Amino acid sequence: MNGVAEEYARALNRPVSYVEVPWETWAEQVLAPGFGPYADEHLQTVAWLHRAGRYDRMTATVEEITGRPAESVEQFVARRSDLFAE
């Protein structure tokens, strides 16, 4: 996740750092609204896979579906910097 923070920092031209949130705090804040047991279990699984780096790969799926290459995090943040104003 430090790499993602670096992409944000480059796109926004300001310091951005990754702060690891303890699992219990994340679950308490994200799962507290109670989306239901199926959705909660799915979100927990996806969060664990992200944390373990299991989604750190690229595929051509976005381009195959849309006909355009996927944007990097940096490209998206730079293009929509208004969403990330301080």
C-alpha positions in Angstrom: 0.0 0.0 0.0 3.0 2.3 0.4 3.3 2.2 -3.4 -0.3 3.4 -3.8 0.3 6.3 -1.4 3.4 7.2 -3.5 1.1 7.3 -6.6 -1.3 9.6 -4.8 1.5 11.8 -3.7 2.9 12.2 -7.2 -0.5 12.9 -8.7 -1.4 15.5 -6.0 2.1 16.9 -5.7 2.0 16.8 -1.9 3.0 14.2 0.7 0.7 11.3 1.2 1.5 8.4 3.5 0.0 5.1 4.1 -1.2 4.4 7.6 -2.0 0.8 8.5 -5.2 0.5 10.4 -5.5 -2.4 12.8 -7.9 -5.1 11.5 -10.3 -4.7 14.5 -10.6 -0.9 13.9 -11.2 -1.4 10.2 -13.9 -4.0 10.8 -15.5 -1.9 13.5 -15.7 1.1 11.3 -16.5 -0.5 8.0 -18.7 -3.4 9.1 -20.5 -1.5 11.8 -23.4 -0.3 9.6 -24.2 -4.0 9.1 -24.6 -4.8 5.4 -25.6 -8.3 6.4 -23.6 -11.4 7.0 -22.9 -12.3 3.4 -21.7 -8.8 2.5 -19.7 -8.5 5.7 -17.9 -11.8 5.0 -17.2 -10.8 1.4 -15.7 -7.4 2.5 -13.6 -9.1 5.1 -12.3 -11.6 2.6 -11.5 -8.9 0.0 -9.7 -6.8 2.7 -7.6 -9.7 3.8 -6.6 -10.5 0.2 -5.7 -6.9 -0.5 -3.6 -6.8 2.7 -1.8 -10.0 1.7 -1.0 -8.5 -1.8 -3.2 -11.0 -3.6 -4.6 -8.3 -5.9 -1.2 -6.9 -6.8 -1.3 -7.8 -10.5 -2.4 -6.5 -13.8 -4.7 -8.0 -16.4 -6.0 -6.9 -19.8 -9.7 -7.3 -18.6 -10.4 -3.6 -18.5 -9.1 -3.0 -22.0 -10.9 -6.1 -23.3 -14.2 -4.8 -21.9 -13.9 -1.1 -22.5 -11.5 -1.0 -25.5 -9.2 1.4 -23.5 -6.3 0.5 -21.3 -6.8 0.8 -17.6 -5.6 3.9 -15.8 -3.0 3.7 -13.0 -4.0 5.0 -9.6 -1.7 8.0 -10.3 -3.5 8.8 -13.6 -6.9 8.5 -12.0 -6.1 10.7 -9.0 -4.4 13.3 -11.3 -7.4 13.4 -13.5 -9.8 13.7 -10.6 -7.7 15.7 -8.2 -10.8 17.7 -7.2 -12.0 14.6 -5.3 -8.9 14.7 -3.2 -8.7 18.4 -2.3 -7.5 19.1 1.3 
